Amino acid sequence: MVSQIPKETCPRPFLKWAGGKGRLITQYIDYFPKHYKTYYEPFLGGGAIFFYLHPPAARLTDINAELITTYRCVRDHVEELISLLQAHQNKHNKDYYYDVRAYPEGNDIEKAARLIYLNKTCFNGLYRVNSQGKFNVPVGRYKNPSICAENILRTASAALSTSEIEQADFTNILNYAQSGDDFVYFDPPYYPLSETSYFTAYSSYSFGENKQLQLRDIFAELAQRGVKVMLSNSDCEFIRKLYSDFNIHTISATRSINSNAKKRGKITEVLVTSY
């Protein structure tokens, strides 16, 4: 079931992430199931929903290997990670950023510190890779970026301590979630509202229409098993038709990533539930 913890000690995301759900949680609260034992999130990203719910048991997965390595290091080696981030913070400048961006080598903790450092100092906190799978976001214009948020990292580490964290494709969920004791939240790359809004570059792994159809089939299979399933996606005819057999709720959101500032602003999204 959903745990209740004092607000001041609530864990929260340690990464900025495109499509993060932190600002939408107040609209989601009424739709979270009241009782479940194990929480599953196959598109982990920044993990805002996981950190808000703070479930007693969870299996967290993502296709992005660097992201999963980072979560594991926050869970298992947070003090060593903090030390490396403090070093990055002391050295940070534009030239240092591009030097770090150019060289992804190192052990897992060094790779995790690199990802967090780049995430906190790159333009808009945007995770994007090129066709070779290399991070290619330019440096952001921050006067004093918060690179090493020690309290956030330690609180996140404690929240992750009872979680399984694995690199996996979303289809892997069928091997685990089986019954009404399980709650699955899907936050996939959204179906594009236009050609210019087609952003799926969280990894070199694309998420086109066929993947959206496959995800719907998995959603339906889990629902048939009695699993509590919730999904976020674009508010468009394609998605509404795809999930027409389920409960569809309209959520008010803010589009914050667009090359044209005038095209940022309020939009609607859908929240689909099986229950």
Phi, psi and omega in degrees: 000165181291129181274148178249119181230153181304139184303321185291342179252010180298130172291153177212166185302142176260358178237147166275140185212132178303131181081010179302147189259010183306319183280350183257352187303321181299331177277342182272337191309315183294344185258352176291140177294146183284331183224133173191164180254315183238133180257137178234135176224101185280347174238079194294311180054230180280348173072024185301320181291316177303311183294327177292313182289327180047059184289154180291334178217137182209153169237114186249126182223159176199154179282342184279108185296319180297320179296315181294320175302319181294315178299318179297320179291323175297319179293315193257338187220045190295324182291319176296321179297317179299319179299317179292322179292325176298322178294317176300317182298321180290334184260352191300128165198178186300313181295320179297319178304310183290330174295315179295318181299326186282340187234093182276009183289166177132176175281179186299319182292321177295321178293321178295316179297322178298313181298315180296317179301311180296320179299322183278345185239352181277171181297120175062013183060033187269125174268117180212138177236157178271188184295340176270005180078017182262134178298128187224026180278136178289165179295145178273167181260074180248133179285319183214072183295144178274090186277322183239086179272087189301314183296319179297317180295317181293320179293320176297319180300316179296319180294327182277352190298334180255015184256142166277136182230116185222148169280126181197151171288152183299335181294340180299340182300332181294341178278354188234300184289125190230336191209184180294350175282351184252143176234123180245129174244120177258126173231073186284169167305131187289149173295131186290138176279341177203170179299323183284345180265008184283087179243108178230020189272043173288338175208182178282009184265119183272156182224083183265197185299321180297323177293322177297319178294318178297320179296319177300318180296322178291319175305312182294321179296316179296317179299321179296328177287346183098003177292142174279120186234136178227143183216140174254146176193181180294151174268095181208166184300319182301312182290319179298321177291321182299324184248027184295342179277358185239179180277124182245123181245142181265130182242137176271125184229175178237125176279116184249350179245111174196138181295335177259111184302330181291342180265003172274151179147198186286134172220178173245151174233172175245148172239118184254134177232150179266357189235000000 
